[in-house]
């Protein structure tokens, strides 16, 4: 079992000063994560998604973290691969440079960046994003395996060019794909890349998604593999706040999740501007009620706009996660492990969570949660 942190760079009140502090705070969290025994950090890439994700240049953030650390892996979770966001040859060049400077610590995930807000910024054709992501992975998977890359694909035609420099990891850093639906899980398995499962629906959903991924792996014939190097790693999201005061941890975590859910609904589902207001001193049950109320508001808004309400519309409002004390987190991770997770990606930095709660959560995981699973693995041997 692997343990990681994922950074969106969320901000409930995005003044310039707070935004600048947020990035320094996130680096502090990543450096602490290495000391606490985490295996990896992931950084997303989004563009112009105010509140939800200010992480628009993860290659810079990850490079800064790599320079401040020595053992923790640094992962793109993910690079927006449609060509107008990032040309695949440029992704390969940047990835190789970071991989060699970090001593072979890079993981490279791909995603669509498919909101209208983002695609309209960079002139991305929304109808081609899935195709472009797959072709980009195919180009990147081949880029360092010969002296020169040559690609004649459906969407891009690239004559012979060397892709420089070469990465430290041979033949290249592990590849991943962001997955939230059965279709993308099947695509990841058929392409031979790891799955980054970003949903909030909990262990039951993770078990179903793992089954879909494994079924596609079992059925693949190799014809769609993007590289000679196959990566079948299955990483799942784990929203978490862990404090000595379990009730406060639950309140802080659910408030952060409510902000996350409303922000993602705003950009992905036409919801309103996120409401980050909170009653001071509210207990976990009060926050849970606010989360339920926020979910009802999203459903009402979709009905008003005559937009179908799918399970994904309210999945982010599901509050049964690793909020509470260390024992609560251990029990939740046990459920994720039983559901088939190879890695839990801890989502700690949500838009309303104060820095001291983020740091304390990372310490609690490092001192109590991660050692529980490391000891279990040692006992099994």
N, C-alpha and C positions, 0 to 999 in steps of 0.2 A: 504494500500500500504506500503510495506517494502522497505528499502533502504540499500544497502550494497556496499562494495568495494571488488574487486577480484584482487588477486596478482599472477602474473606469474613469477615475478623477471626477467624481461627482461633487456638485456644489449647490447647496440650497439657496445661498444668497451671494451670487457671483459678482462681487466687486473685484476690481483689479487686484487690490491688496490681498483679499482672501484667496483669489485664484493663485496668486504667486505663492502664498503660504501653503496652499494645498499641495503643490508639487514638491516643495521641500518636505512637508509632512509625509508624503507618500514615499519619498526616498528614505526617510528615517524609518518608516515601517518596514521597507524592504531590507534594509541593513539589519534591523533587529530580527527579521525573519531568518536570516542566515544564522545568526547567533543562537536562535531558538530551535534550530534543527529542521527548518522547512527545506524541501527539496528544490523548489522552483518558485519564481514569480511570473505571472502573466500580465501583459498590458494590452488593452484593447486598442483599436483604431476607430475613431468616429470623427465626423466633421460637422461643425456648426450645430451640434446638439446641445444647446445651452441647458444647464442644470444636469442633464443626464450623463454626459461624458465629455469632459474637456480634454481628453487624451487624444489629441490629433496627430502627434508626432511620436509614436511609441518607440521608434528607432533611436530617438535622442534620449528619452527617459531610460530605456533599457541599457543604453551605452553608459549613461551616468551611473546607473546602479551597478553594472558590471565593473566599472572602475573603482567603486567603493567596496566591492566584495571580492571573494576569492573562490568560493565553492558553490554557491547557490546557482542553479540554472536560470537563465533569463529567456522568457518565451513571448513571442508575438501571438497574442490570443484575441484578435488576429490581425494580419495585414489585409486591408481592403484590396482585393485582387483585380476588380474590374480595371481595364487598362487606363482609363482616364484618371483613376486614383493613383495607380502605381503600375508602370510598365514592368512586366515580369523580369526582364533583363536587369532593370534597376533594383528590383527586389533582391535578385540573386547577388548582385554586387554588394549591396548594403548588408545582406545577411552574412555573406562570407567574411566581410570585413569585421563585423561584430563577433562572429564565431572565432576568428583567429585571434583577435585582441583579447577575448574573454577566456582563451584557452580551451575552446571547444565546449562552451556551455549554452549554446543557443538552440532553441526549439522554434519552429516556424509554422504557425497556423495561418489558414486562409479563410476569408469570409467575403460576403457580398457588399456590406455597407449599403443596404438596399432601401433606406428610407428616401422619400421624395426630397426631404430637406438636404440630404447628403448628395444624392445623384444630381440634383439641380445645381448644386454648387460647382461640381466638377464636370458637368456635361456628360454624365454616364447614362448610357441607354439602359433603362431598368429592365427591358425585355431580354437583354443579353447577359445580365450579370451572372447567372448560373453557368452559362456556357463559357464566359470569360474566366471565371474562377477555375473551372476545370482545365481550360487550356493553359492558364497561367501555371497551375500546379505541374502540368505536363512539361512545360518549358523549364521550370525551376528544377524539377526532378532530373532533367537531362543535362542541365547547364554545366555541371562540373565533372561529368563522367567521361568526357572526351576533351581533347585539346581545344576543340572549337564546337560551339553550339550551332546547329543548323536545324531550323524548324519550319516546316511547311504545313501549317494547320488550316482549319476552317476559317479562323478569324485573323490570324497573324501569319505573315510570311517573313522569316528571318534568315538571311543568307549566312554563310559561315563567319562567325566572330568568336574570338576567345572571350570568356567571361572571367574577369579578373577582379580581385584575387581569388585564390582557391580557399575554401573553408578548412578549418582545423579538423573537423569530423569528416571521415571518409565513409561513403562517397559524398555525404552532405548532412546537414542537420536534420533531425527527425521532422517529418511533415505531419500536419494536422488539418482538420476541417471543422469549422463551427457547425454544430448540428442542433436543430431544435424540432425537426420533423422526421417521420419515418423515411421520407424521400432522401433527405440529406444524410441520414445514417446509412442507408443503402449505398448512396454515392460514395461516402467515405470508405466503406468496406470494400467496394468494388475497385476504388482507386488505390487501395492499399495504404491509406493514411489514418492516423489516429482520430478519434472523435472527441471534440470538446463540447460536452452537453451543457448548454447554458440555462436550462429551464429551472423553474422554482417548484415544480409540481411534487417533488419529494420522492422517497425511496420506491413507492409503488410504480410511479412513472419511470424512474430510472431502470427498474427491473424489466419493464416492457421495452424500453429503448435498447437495453443491452441485448434482449432476445432478438430484436429486429436487426441489430448490428451483427450479432453472431450468425444469424440465419443468412444474411447477405455475404458474410465472410465464407461460410460453408459452401455457398452456391457459386462463388466467383470462379471464373475459369482463367483469370490472369490477363484477359485481353484488354482490360481497361486500366491496369496498373500504371501509375505515373512514374515509377522508378523501380530499379532493381532492389531497392531497399524498402521492405514492407514494414509498416509500423501499425500494430493492432492495439494501441494503447487507448483506454477508455476513461476519460476524465469527466467528472461531474461537478456541478456547482454545489456549494455548501454555504448558504448564508449563515453567519455566526457572529454572536457577541457573547463572550464568556467573561464574567466578573465574579468576585467573591460574593457580591450581592446578586443572587440569581434573579430576583424579581426585577431589580433595576436593569440587569442585562436584557431581560425579556422586553422591558419597556423601550430601552434604547434600540434594540435590534428591530422590533416591530415598527417603531417610528421610522428608522432608517429604511426599512423595506417598503413602508408606505410611500415614502418619498421616491424611492427607486421605481416602484410600480406606477405611480402617477406620472413620473417623468417619462418612462418608457411608453406609457399609454399616450402621452401627449404627442410624441414624435412618431410612434408606430400605429396608433389606433385612433387618432383624432380627438383624444381627450383634452381636458382643459389644462391650464398651467398648473403644475404641482402645488398642492397646498401643504406647506411644511409647518403650519401652525401646530402647536402642541400645548396641552395644559400642563403647566409646571407641576412636577410631582406625581403625574399620572402613573398608576400602576400598570402591570402587564395586561390586565383585563380591560382597562380603559383604552389602552393602545390597540388591543385586539379589536375592540368595538369600532375604533376609528378606522382600522384597516378594512373591516367589513363594510363600513359606511362608504369608504372610498371606492371599494369594488362595486357597490351598488350604483354609485355616481357614474362610473365608467360604463356600466351596462345601460343605464338610462341615457347617457350621451350617445352611445352607439344606436340605441333604438330611435332616438330623435333624428339621427342622420341616416336611418334606414340601412345601417351596416350590420351584417350578420354577427351575432355574438357566438364566438367559437370558444372552446375550452381554453385556448391560448390567451383569450382576451382577459381572463381573470386569474390565470395561473400564477402570476406574480404576486397576487394578494393572498396566496396560501401561506399561513403563518407558522406551520409546524416545521421548524428548522432548529439549528443548533444554538438556540438562545437559552441562557441560564448559567448554571455552574459547569465546572469541568465534567462532572458526571453526566450531565445532560448532553454535552457535546460528544462524549465517548459513546453513549447509547445511540445517538443519531448516526455517528460514523459507522458503528457496527451495522446499523440497518442499511447504510449505503454500501458497505462492503458485501453484505449478504445479497444485495441487489445486483452486484457485479461491477462495482466501481474499482478501477485500478488506481485512481487518484481522486482526491477531493480538493477542489479549488475553493479555498475559503474566501468568501465575499465579506469583507469586514468594512472597507472604506465605502460606506453609503453616505448620501449627501448630508444627513443631519447628525451623523455619529461623530462625537468630539474626538480629537486626537488622543486624549488620555485613555478613552475607552478602546480605541483601536490598538494602542500599544499594550494595554493590559490584556486584551484578548489574545494578541500574538504571544505574550509571555505565558498566559495560562495554557495555550495550546502547546507551547514549547516545553513547559515544565510538567504538564499533567496529561494532556491528550495524546500527543505524538509518542511519548515514551510508553504509554499503555500498548500501542500497536507495535512499536519496535520490540518491546519485551515479548509480546505474543508471537512475533515472527521468530525471535530467537528461541523461544520455547518449542516452537514447531520443528525447528531444525534439530 
